[in-house]
């Protein structure tokens, strides 16, 4: 991953995509939808944050599994744990930004910053799971023990995302788009193709930004861990 992070082409692509997304989100014409009105522009920030969060957590979980697999035959590769840690940290940041942008959206469409909607609550629980991951890591000094325990929690947290965000909300009424007859993005997309031209680049752009942020943090900590002779 460190080798890939040194490449420049995807960083240039990230900058160009985000410039386009920010300009398009605020200036391009959007469909006139009941209730949502101009707040539909938040679609290009709120939803891609969650897409980026999912991908970052997925890659983090994969690296945690790789550490645990290597640990079966002896000492696990702490570099894998480092990747998992920083990918999770940036994913957590995206989750918090998703909650904030969602609360802003809710304020202007539902009338409240936080209405206790089931999807809001479940999203907050996911964020708390990964906050617990950071607290768990900071509570242990031994690198190997910290990596083993944190890797197990990281995999558990990722597996828990699906039932928490997808399964449980289906059993409750929700004001969130895509629930209880409230149409989701797919219908918005059919109403006006202009949303597609900003939304899909936004998903790619914000996700690449997250990977970029994680790679910078990984490279900085990698140097420190090398000096401490913690990496095999």
Phi, psi and omega in degrees: 000325179296321178298317179296324183293341180280345178293147184260335190298319183285336175287319175298317178300318179301312181299314181296318180297315183289326174298314179298316183296314182296316178295314181295321182297324184264335189248332182287154180292140177238156180294144178277098183252142178298146180073308185287312181051230184287346180293348178301339179297333178294345177305325185280357177243309185296305185292315178299331176300319180288321175301314179298319178300313180302313183295317179298317178294325179297311181295322178299317180296322178298317179292326176295319177296321179296322177295314181296323179295316179292330181289342180297324184257022180135221183282126178286161180280111183293343176296322178296320177294323177298315178300315181298318182298309186286326174296321178293321180297315179289323175300320177297318177301316179296323178296318178295317177296326176296319177296318181293312179294328177292321179294320177298316179297316180297323181301321185264354177242325180258347179092357181220146176295319181219111185259000183078017177301144186301323181287327173298313182296318180293323177296321178295324179295319177299316178299319179295325177301317182279335169295320177298326178299316180292322178294319180300317180296318183287349183272355183234139182263328182289120185301318182292313179297316179301317181294318181295309183295316181295324180295318178298314180295323180297315179295316177302315182298318181293317179298326182288342183301316184298305179296326183289314185267337185251309188283304185302314181299338180292343181265002182228154174291143181213145176272352183294140177307137182095000181233149172050042178082357177276110188298144180264195186298328182304318180288320177302320182299321180288331182290324183210115184293343182298332179296325181298320187292345176250321186297310183295317173299328179295318179300314181293314184296311181293324179294316177297323177298318178298317178295323178296313179299316180296319182296323178295317179293322180296314182297321180295315181286331180299318179298316180296316181293327177296317180295329178274001179059043179263350183254136181278000000 
